[in-house]
């Protein structure tokens, strides 16, 4: 018992510097933001009341949730296909997949966003090429709207979804797949009935990572949305640095942080015991 307590005390002492750093770097500034939300411009709950009554703020929250949901579905689906090739493909296929996964990490989010503008704008490569071959007569609206935002965010977030999926796929017991094939199951049925359910923990983890990242995205929606598809992070920036309306911006920040925290708590409390283990 004494040795157990000693080990616990040692672990607590090792964790203390990290916890102190997190408290000073994150918790203390966040408490300041919470204070702003209750005190600016006047003390009270007026800023939180505005969140419930302001049509603009509500529309931005709805748009953010809609875009985040679409990006999560598309990113996880694309990442799943890439991860299957990376984990279970031939050596050449694995090399190509690994190249596609790692190279995006070497390019900044700003560079990628402007790259998509060059591709999707009215005079971009895609519209120019489609018009040159006579497929379209007028440029397609591929940017400065939700479509452009979804494309840019999905491209950025796919690599982040790959790693939890790869972890789940590498932990599979190949004997289970061989047993399914031995019992007469086709490759496709084995994939959908055995392989996919056994990687459910990776799918949930990837979806959680992508969805949380999507809620706080700023640079890509600001550039590819062109001010027409404002998301929550951009709205916070506009309220604090351009209005300025620090109280409302702080209230939106607090609600966003609490929402993300509640989402993660619910997933780990209700989903993990039933689906992740």
C-alpha positions, 0 to 999 in steps of 0.5 A, spaced: 500 500 500 505 504 501 509 503 495 502 504 491 501 511 494 509 512 493 508 511 485 501 515 485 505 521 489 511 520 484 506 520 478 502 526 480 509 530 481 511 528 474 504 531 472 504 537 476 509 542 471 505 540 465 498 541 469 501 548 471 503 550 464 496 548 461 493 552 467 497 558 465 497 557 458 489 555 457 485 555 463 487 562 466 486 566 459 479 562 458 477 565 465 479 572 462 474 571 456 469 568 460 469 574 464 469 579 458 462 575 456 459 577 463 462 584 463 462 587 456 459 592 455 455 592 461 455 587 466 449 581 466 447 576 461 446 580 455 451 577 451 448 570 452 441 573 451 443 576 444 446 569 442 439 566 443 435 572 439 440 574 434 438 571 427 445 573 424 449 569 430 444 563 430 445 562 422 452 562 423 452 557 428 447 553 424 452 554 418 458 552 422 454 545 424 452 544 417 459 545 414 462 541 420 458 535 419 459 535 411 466 535 412 466 530 417 463 525 413 467 526 406 473 527 410 472 520 414 470 517 408 476 519 403 481 518 409 478 510 410 479 509 403 486 512 403 488 508 410 486 501 407 491 502 401 496 505 406 495 499 411 493 493 407 496 495 400 502 493 396 509 496 397 508 501 391 501 502 393 503 504 401 509 508 398 504 512 394 499 513 400 504 515 405 506 520 400 499 523 399 498 523 407 505 526 409 506 531 404 500 536 406 503 537 413 509 540 409 504 545 406 501 551 410 494 552 411 494 559 408 498 556 401 493 551 400 487 555 401 490 560 396 492 554 391 484 552 392 482 559 390 487 559 384 483 552 382 476 554 383 475 561 382 472 563 375 478 564 372 481 558 375 484 552 372 478 548 373 473 553 370 478 555 364 479 548 362 472 546 362 470 552 358 476 551 353 473 544 352 466 546 351 463 543 357 461 549 360 459 556 357 459 560 364 464 559 370 461 555 375 461 558 382 466 553 386 469 558 390 466 564 395 461 559 397 460 553 402 462 548 396 469 552 396 469 552 404 468 544 404 473 542 399 478 546 402 477 544 409 476 537 407 483 537 403 486 539 410 483 535 415 483 528 411 490 527 413 488 528 421 483 522 420 488 517 417 492 516 423 486 513 428 483 509 422 490 506 421 491 505 428 484 501 428 486 497 422 493 495 424 490 492 430 485 487 427 487 480 427 487 477 420 485 471 422 478 473 423 478 476 416 481 469 414 475 465 418 470 469 414 473 468 407 473 460 409 466 460 411 464 462 404 464 470 405 466 474 399 471 480 399 466 485 399 461 482 404 467 481 409 469 488 408 463 491 410 460 485 415 467 484 418 473 489 417 468 496 417 465 494 424 472 492 427 475 499 425 469 502 428 473 505 434 478 508 429 472 511 425 469 514 431 476 517 433 477 520 426 470 523 426 471 526 433 478 529 431 475 532 424 468 535 427 472 538 433 477 541 428 472 544 423 468 547 428 474 552 430 476 553 423 478 560 421 483 561 415 480 556 410 473 559 411 475 566 411 479 565 404 475 560 400 468 563 403 470 570 401 465 573 407 459 569 404 460 563 408 462 566 415 463 560 420 463 561 428 471 562 428 471 568 423 465 571 427 469 571 433 474 575 429 469 580 426 466 581 433 473 582 437 477 586 432 472 589 427 466 591 430 469 591 436 464 587 440 468 584 445 463 581 450 459 578 444 465 575 441 467 572 448 460 569 449 460 566 442 467 563 444 465 560 451 459 557 448 463 554 442 468 551 448 463 548 452 459 545 446 466 542 444 467 539 451 460 537 452 461 533 445 467 530 447 464 528 454 458 525 451 462 521 446 467 518 451 461 517 456 456 513 452 459 511 445 466 509 448 463 503 453 459 500 447 463 501 441 470 503 442 472 497 447 
